[in-house]
């Protein structure tokens, strides 16, 4: 079994940026991706806030350019699903893949990303990227002077609803309870905003639309009454789950599963680094994932030498 200097687990923006920096440093590295490079960016219809693309760029095209850039520096790629990681000795880890294949490495960068919790209702998956979004910062500007709905009642939902009022003319906040879970400061700010209207005690049953979102079908849990709201966008903020379940017990994480690191992206386990949305940080964006990946690869090269 050959021993790599570095294995990068995950081929999203963080993993691809790490691959670019690792390749430029001439590290003997491997990029492991379950399917194809891209991660959550692939389901983003348009990216309007990544530096260098003032006219915007599709998620697919952005990732395609990142992957081509990484390949330019000769990083090896492999498809495989990681099932377990174990430390073999003081200077190496064994990464086990589905199908009973093992990879030996000195270091690794965990860039496994995170997954937005879905509502699981009819129309959600079909209209993702065509009105259904999980990121107001990314997609809010596309809904200028339109009507949108935000689903959720926590800090993220309320904060993003406030942000969306910069663009949308009306923002409905649909919440399953009769009071918000967000902090009081955010609640007061949202309730004082004339562009925000709250839909209490309600759940989304269906997202309606042919080519793009046209409406949401909702159910009032207290009265049992069904109704619909005409909207052009639905922003879902019911939680985010880091893809770190298989890492339990290996590195230090918070209660939600986000990996704790220092500013060098080092985790609690020597030789393991984390980058991107699986890492505990305040802003989950493509630009911060790329920054994390670059920093992690730099840290690996520094620590190995």
C-alpha positions in Angstrom: 0.0 0.0 0.0 1.6 3.3 -1.2 1.8 6.1 1.3 0.6 9.5 0.3 1.8 12.8 1.8 -1.7 14.2 1.7 -5.2 13.0 1.0 -7.9 15.6 0.5 -11.4 14.2 1.3 -14.0 16.2 -0.6 -14.0 17.8 -4.0 -16.0 21.0 -3.4 -14.4 24.5 -3.5 -12.4 23.9 -0.3 -11.0 20.6 -1.5 -10.3 21.9 -5.0 -8.5 25.0 -3.6 -6.5 22.7 -1.3 -5.6 20.6 -4.4 -4.4 23.6 -6.3 -2.1 24.7 -3.4 -0.9 21.2 -2.7 -0.1 20.6 -6.4 1.8 23.9 -6.6 3.8 22.8 -3.5 4.5 19.5 -5.3 3.1 17.4 -2.5 2.3 13.8 -3.3 -1.4 14.3 -2.9 -4.7 12.6 -3.7 -8.2 14.2 -4.0 -11.0 11.9 -3.0 -14.5 12.6 -4.0 -17.6 10.5 -3.6 -19.1 11.4 -7.0 -17.8 14.3 -9.1 -16.1 17.5 -8.0 -18.4 20.4 -7.0 -20.3 19.7 -3.9 -23.3 22.0 -3.1 -22.1 24.5 -5.7 -23.4 22.2 -8.4 -27.0 22.8 -7.4 -26.5 26.6 -7.4 -28.0 28.0 -10.6 -26.0 31.2 -10.5 -23.2 32.5 -8.3 -23.2 36.3 -8.1 -20.9 37.0 -5.3 -17.6 35.2 -6.1 -14.8 37.7 -6.8 -13.7 38.0 -10.4 -17.1 37.3 -12.0 -18.9 40.6 -12.1 -21.5 39.3 -14.4 -22.1 36.2 -12.3 -21.3 32.6 -13.2 -23.2 29.3 -13.0 -22.3 27.0 -10.2 -21.3 24.3 -12.7 -19.0 26.6 -14.7 -17.3 27.9 -11.5 -16.6 24.4 -10.3 -15.5 23.2 -13.7 -12.9 26.0 -13.8 -11.7 25.2 -10.3 -11.4 21.5 -11.2 -9.5 22.3 -14.4 -7.1 24.5 -12.4 -6.5 21.8 -9.9 -5.8 19.2 -12.6 -3.3 21.6 -14.2 -1.0 21.1 -11.1 -1.2 17.3 -11.4 -3.2 16.4 -8.3 -4.3 12.7 -8.5 -8.1 12.2 -8.4 -10.1 9.2 -7.2 -13.7 8.4 -6.7 -14.6 6.7 -3.5 -16.7 6.9 -0.3 -14.8 7.1 2.9 -16.3 4.8 5.6 -13.6 5.0 8.3 -10.4 6.7 9.2 -7.9 5.2 11.7 -4.5 6.2 12.9 -1.9 3.6 12.1 1.1 5.1 13.9 2.5 8.5 14.8 3.0 9.5 11.2 0.2 7.9 9.2 -3.5 7.2 8.9 -5.5 4.6 7.1 -8.5 5.8 5.1 -10.9 3.0 4.4 -13.2 3.2 1.4 -16.4 1.4 0.5 -15.4 -1.7 -1.3 -12.6 -2.7 1.1 -9.9 -0.5 -0.3 -7.5 1.3 2.0 -5.3 4.3 1.5 -2.3 5.2 3.6 -1.4 8.9 4.2 0.7 11.1 6.4 -1.8 13.9 6.5 -5.4 14.7 5.4 -7.6 17.6 4.8 -11.3 17.1 5.6 -13.3 19.1 3.1 -16.5 17.1 3.3 -18.9 20.0 3.3 -22.3 20.3 4.7 -25.9 19.6 3.6 -28.8 22.0 4.1 -31.7 20.2 5.7 -34.5 19.9 3.2 -38.2 20.2 4.0 -38.9 17.1 2.0 -42.0 18.4 0.3 -43.2 18.0 -3.2 -41.6 20.4 -5.6 -38.6 21.2 -3.5 -36.0 19.1 -5.2 -37.4 19.7 -8.7 -37.3 23.5 -8.2 -34.0 23.8 -6.4 -32.0 26.4 -8.3 -35.1 27.6 -10.0 -36.6 29.6 -7.1 -35.9 27.2 -4.2 -32.7 28.3 -2.4 -30.9 27.6 0.8 -28.7 30.8 0.7 -30.1 34.3 0.7 -26.7 35.9 0.4 -26.1 33.9 -2.8 -29.4 34.2 -4.5 -31.2 37.2 -2.9 -30.3 39.7 -5.6 -32.1 37.6 -8.3 -35.4 38.4 -6.6 -35.4 42.1 -6.8 -38.9 43.6 -6.6 -40.4 40.1 -6.3 -42.2 38.2 -3.5 -40.5 35.5 -1.7 -41.0 33.2 1.3 -38.6 32.2 4.0 -39.2 28.9 5.9 -37.9 28.7 9.4 -37.9 30.6 12.7 -34.3 30.5 14.0 -31.5 33.0 13.8 -30.6 32.1 10.2 -34.1 32.3 8.9 -34.9 35.7 10.5 -31.5 37.2 9.6 -31.8 36.1 6.0 -35.4 37.4 5.8 -34.1 40.8 6.9 -31.4 40.6 4.3 -33.9 39.6 1.6 -35.8 42.9 2.2 -33.0 44.7 0.4 -34.2 43.1 -2.8 -37.7 41.6 -2.5 -40.7 43.8 -2.2 -42.4 41.3 0.2 -40.9 38.6 2.4 -43.2 36.0 4.0 -41.7 34.2 7.0 -43.5 30.9 7.4 -43.0 29.3 10.8 -44.5 26.2 12.4 -44.9 27.8 15.8 -46.5 31.0 17.1 -43.3 32.6 18.1 -39.8 32.7 16.7 -36.7 30.9 18.1 -34.4 33.7 16.9 -32.7 36.0 19.4 -34.8 38.9 20.6 -32.7 41.5 18.8 -33.3 39.9 15.5 -37.0 39.4 16.3 -37.5 43.0 17.0 -35.7 44.1 13.9 -37.7 41.7 11.7 -41.1 42.6 13.2 -40.3 46.3 12.7 -39.6 45.8 9.0 -42.6 46.7 6.9 -41.6 44.4 4.1 -41.8 41.3 6.3 -45.0 39.4 7.0 -45.2 36.5 9.4 -47.3 33.4 8.7 -47.6 31.7 12.1 -48.4 28.1 13.0 -47.9 27.0 9.5 -46.0 24.4 7.5 -45.2 24.2 3.8 -46.9 21.2 2.2 -45.9 21.8 -1.4 -43.8 24.1 -3.6 -45.7 24.8 -6.8 -44.3 25.7 -10.2 -43.6 24.3 -13.7 -40.3 26.0 -14.8 -39.8 28.2 -11.7 -41.5 28.7 -8.3 -45.0 30.1 -8.6 -46.5 29.5 -5.2 -46.3 27.6 -1.9 -49.1 25.5 -0.4 -49.3 25.9 3.3 -51.2 24.3 6.2 -52.2 26.1 9.4 -51.5 23.5 12.1 -53.9 25.0 14.6 -56.9 25.6 12.4 -56.3 22.9 9.8 -56.9 25.4 7.0 -55.0 25.1 3.8 -54.0 28.1 1.7 -51.5 29.2 -0.9 -49.2 32.1 -1.3 -48.0 33.4 -4.6 -44.2 33.7 -4.5 -41.3 33.7 -6.9 -38.8 32.3 -4.5 -38.6 30.0 -1.4 -35.7 30.3 0.9 -35.4 27.3 3.3 -33.5 27.7 6.6 -34.4 24.7 8.8 -30.9 23.8 9.7 -27.6 22.7 8.2 -25.9 19.3 8.8 -22.1 18.9 8.3 -21.1 15.8 6.5 -19.0 14.5 9.4 -20.9 11.6 10.8 -18.1 9.1 9.9 -15.6 11.2 11.8 -17.1 10.9 15.2 -14.5 10.3 17.9 -11.6 11.2 15.5 -11.5 14.9 15.9 -13.1 17.5 18.2 -16.5 18.8 17.0 -19.2 20.9 18.4 -22.6 19.5 19.3 -23.9 19.8 15.8 -20.9 18.0 14.2 -18.9 21.0 12.9 -15.1 20.4 13.2 -13.2 22.8 15.5 -9.9 24.1 14.1 -7.3 26.7 14.7 -6.5 29.5 12.3 -4.1 27.1 10.4 -7.1 24.7 9.9 -5.5 22.2 12.2 -7.9 20.0 14.1 -7.4 18.4 17.5 -5.7 15.4 15.9 -2.2 16.0 14.6 -1.9 15.5 10.9 -5.6 16.2 10.2 -6.9 19.5 8.9 -10.4 20.7 8.0 -11.6 23.2 5.5 -14.9 24.6 4.2 -18.5 24.1 5.3 -17.7 21.1 7.6 -15.6 23.5 9.8 -17.0 25.6 12.6 -17.0 29.2 11.4 -19.4 32.1 11.1 -19.8 32.3 7.3 -20.4 29.3 5.0 -19.7 30.6 1.5 -17.7 29.6 -1.5 -15.2 32.3 -1.0 -14.5 31.3 2.6 -14.3 27.6 1.6 -11.6 28.4 -0.9 -9.7 30.4 1.7 -9.9 27.5 4.1 -8.6 25.1 1.5 -5.7 27.2 0.6 -4.8 27.7 4.2 -5.1 24.0 5.1 -2.8 23.0 2.2 -0.3 25.7 3.2 -0.4 24.3 6.8 0.2 20.8 5.6 3.2 21.8 3.5 4.6 23.8 6.4 4.1 21.1 9.0 5.6 18.3 6.8 8.7 20.4 6.1 
